[in-house]
Structures are given as structure tokens and as C-alpha cells.
Amino acid sequence: MMTVLAICLSLLGLAVALLLCLRWFDGRAEHAEWARLLRLQPHPLPLFDPQMVSGLPEPAQRLFNFAITPGTPLAPVVEIHMEGQFSLGTQDAPNYQAMKASQLLACPHGFIWRMTLPGRIPVSGSDSGTWTRFRILGLLPVARMGGNPDHERSAFGRYVAESVFWAPAALLPAPGVHWKAVDADTARITISRGHLSQAVDIKVDLDGRPVEVSLMRWSDANPEKTYRLQPFGGTLSDFREVQGYHLPFRIDAGNLFGTKDYFAFFKAEVSEIRFPGFDDKT
């Protein structure tokens, strides 16, 4: 009996050790990716001039002239800290959980999002253009995926869409960035990088606030769990000034945006937005 117990304890110890090693390697990869994205911030930072967007469709001009004050350093890499609610359920039974997260956006090169759901059974982990990794109690994996074309394409759609309202400096005219008018209040941006391409529609109000974003995102968030293009998007509000930028501090987003089945599984309230290297603009 003692021998069996000793074997069980040894196997349990080995399993815990392996899980701790896996968490260490994942944490190292997270830190390395965060550092890589930070290094993409230009130095020195150029300054915004409305003439940079004078050739764009009128709704896009309105967006930029609202979002960026003339003379503001153009920092495409942005760090966001947020709280809010994240659903672990469905439209009929949302099961919203309190959420805390930090994110680094460096469109079109990548992103990393670190989230914690500090409930009775805490869940934490990260999402990026390469992986999705979440654990219970910081140890037991509950989601571990990525490293394939479907995940890469889906992640690209997400961080391009989020850059529209949190990183406007990343959307200025440049190779791989194409703007067109959809209607009097809507502009469509298409961002391409290598084999990836994503179009996002931005609806602006009369002052240029981006009040809605929508896109066809490559996703398996459907009953069949099959990757396909389907509507995604959300609404933006509570705009505040941050170092010359005017950015939304309230985001409600989810799958099937614009349809009767729209479900806002992500409800974020931003606590801080900062631009790494902003103070080094000279």
C-alpha cells in the first residue's frame, strides 16, 4: 500500500513539475514577444500633420483629424490596460466574469493580450498572433492552441480591428494600407502583411469619432466550430484625450455584429493607455 501511495505521489510531483516548466517556458515566450513588439516603436517619432491624410476619403480624414491632434508624435505601438467583463457563456446564458487585462498592439506586426479572470476559480493567460494559452489557478491548461494558419488569420483580424481605435498612427497611408469610402460616414481600411489581409469598416460621427467598427473575421465561434468568415464588431464610447490622441475608453464587442444574433462577449473599460517611447520623441 505504501509503495502504491509513493508511486502516486511521485507521479503527481512529476506532473506538477512538468506543468511548472511549461508555465515558465510560456512566460518566457510572452516576455520575449512583448519586448519584440516594443522595439517596433519608431525612434524618433514623426509628428502628425493633417496634410498626411488630405488624399484619403472624407470619413477617413474626419477620423484622423478627430483622433490625432496636429503636432502629436505618431506612435503606432500602444499599451492598453483595462477592466470589464468577459463572457464564458452564450447569448442566452452569458456567464460574464470580471476581467483584468493588459495589451500591447503593434499593427500589422502583432499583439499580445494578457488577461486574468479573478473569480472563485481564477483563470489567466495570454492571447497573441501566435498562441492562445489560458490556465486555471495559473497551472492547469484549459485552452492551448495556435501555431496554425487559422489562428494566425483570426488573430490578425482582431488586432487590425483594435488598432483602428487604439492605434490610429498605425493606419496612416503607407505600403500595405488602403482606404476607401463606403458611404458618407463610413470608411473601409484594408491592411495587408505578407499573405494576410483584413478589411475593417469604421463608422464615424459628424466630429469624426469612430463609433462602430465591423469586419468579416475568420473565426470558429459557431456551433459547428468550423473556421469561416463571419461578422464581428462592436461599439466605442467614452472618448478621452491621451497625449494628443482622442481614444475610446469603453468597448463592447462580439461575434455576429449587425445581426439579431450579435452577442457582446467582451465589455471593456480602459484604465490607462500609454505610448511606449513617447517621452523619447526628440
Stockholm file with secondary structure:
# STOCKHOLM 1.0

chainA/1-282         MMTVLAICLSLLGLAVALLLCLRWFDGRAEHAEWARLLRLQPHPLPLFDPQMVSGLPEPAQRLFNFAITPGTPLAPVVEIHMEGQFSLGTQDAPNYQAMKASQLLACPHGFIWRMTLPGRIPVSGSDSGTWTRFRILGLLPVARMGGNPDHERSAFGRYVAESVFWAPAALLPAPGVHWKAVDADTARITISRGHLSQAVDIKVDLDGRPVEVSLMRWSDANPEKTYRLQPFGGTLSDFREVQGYHLPFRIDAGNLFGTKDYFAFFKAEVSEIRFPGFDDKT
#=GR chainA/1-282 SS CHHHHHHHHHHHHHHHHHHHHHHHHHHHHHHHHHHHHHTTSCSSCCBCCGGGGTTSCHHHHHHHHHHBCTTCBCCCCEEEEEEEEEESSCSSSCCEEEEEEEEEEETTTEEEEEEEECSSSCEEEEEESSEEEEEETTTEEEEEEESSHHHHHHHHHHHHHHHHHHCGGGGSSCTTEEEEEEETTEEEEEEEETTEEEEEEEEECTTCCEEEEEEEEEECCSTTCCCEEEEEEEEEEEEEEETTEEEEEEEEEEETTTSTTCEEEEEEEEEEEECTTGGGCC
#=GC SS_cons         CHHHHHHHHHHHHHHHHHHHHHHHHHHHHHHHHHHHHHTTSCSSCCBCCGGGGTTSCHHHHHHHHHHBCTTCBCCCCEEEEEEEEEESSCSSSCCEEEEEEEEEEETTTEEEEEEEECSSSCEEEEEESSEEEEEETTTEEEEEEESSHHHHHHHHHHHHHHHHHHCGGGGSSCTTEEEEEEETTEEEEEEEETTEEEEEEEEECTTCCEEEEEEEEEECCSTTCCCEEEEEEEEEEEEEEETTEEEEEEEEEEETTTSTTCEEEEEEEEEEEECTTGGGCC
//
